[in-house]
Amino acid sequence: MDIEDRIYRAKKELKIEKANNHILRAEWKALTTPERVQRLAIKHLKMKQILPQQLREYDPSIFHSDSKKQNTKKLSKIISEMVAEASSED
């Protein structure tokens, strides 16, 4: 097999791979649409949509405080409040 044949075959394989890559990108785009992911999360993970009252403002002191113990207490308190609110809504 001479060099021209090898170049021809490599170019042909490259063209096929580019076509396959194009197909895979289109499939990935279709599979990862936000609507589809949300529908599957609700169906299979029993997830619910986040309500505005469940959101909290960012508090940098929780993540940048010197005391890890203090951070843990703050996070525990926030989580407990959110669980209590969610329980009272159900």
C-alpha positions in Angstrom: 0.0 0.0 0.0 1.5 3.3 -1.0 1.3 6.6 0.7 -1.5 8.0 -1.5 -3.7 5.1 -0.5 -3.0 5.6 3.1 -3.8 9.3 2.9 -7.0 8.6 0.9 -8.2 6.0 3.5 -7.3 8.3 6.4 -9.3 11.2 4.8 -12.2 8.9 4.2 -12.2 7.6 7.8 -11.9 11.2 9.1 -15.0 12.2 7.0 -17.0 9.3 8.5 -15.9 10.2 12.0 -16.9 13.8 11.5 -20.3 12.7 10.3 -20.7 10.4 13.3 -19.6 13.2 15.7 -22.2 15.5 14.1 -24.9 12.9 14.8 -23.8 12.3 18.4 -23.8 16.1 19.1 -27.4 16.3 17.7 -28.5 13.4 19.9 -26.7 14.9 23.0 -28.5 18.2 22.4 -31.8 16.5 22.2 -31.2 14.4 25.3 -30.1 17.2 27.5 -32.7 19.8 26.9 -33.8 21.4 30.2 -37.4 20.4 29.6 -36.5 16.7 29.1 -34.1 16.7 32.1 -36.8 18.3 34.3 -39.5 15.8 33.2 -37.2 12.8 33.8 -36.1 14.2 37.2 -39.7 14.6 38.3 -40.7 11.2 37.0 -37.7 9.1 38.1 -36.3 11.0 41.1 -39.6 12.2 42.5 -38.2 15.8 42.4 -40.4 18.8 42.8 -39.9 22.2 41.3 -38.1 24.7 43.6 -40.5 27.4 45.0 -39.3 31.0 45.4 -39.7 30.8 49.2 -37.2 28.0 49.3 -34.4 30.2 48.0 -32.0 31.9 50.3 -29.7 34.8 49.8 -26.0 34.0 49.5 -24.2 34.5 52.9 -20.4 34.5 52.2 -19.7 34.1 56.0 -21.0 30.6 55.9 -18.3 29.5 53.5 -15.5 31.9 54.4 -15.6 31.9 58.2 -12.6 30.9 60.2 -14.5 28.5 62.3 -15.6 25.3 60.6 -17.7 24.4 63.7 -19.6 27.7 63.4 -20.1 27.1 59.7 -21.6 23.7 60.4 -24.0 25.1 62.9 -25.1 27.8 60.5 -25.7 25.3 57.7 -27.5 22.9 60.0 -29.8 25.7 61.2 -30.6 26.8 57.6 -31.3 23.2 56.5 -33.5 22.6 59.5 -35.5 25.8 58.7 -35.9 24.7 55.1 -37.0 21.2 56.1 -39.5 22.6 58.7 -40.9 25.0 56.0 -41.2 22.2 53.5 -42.9 20.0 56.0 -45.5 22.6 56.9 -46.3 23.1 53.3 -47.2 19.5 52.6 
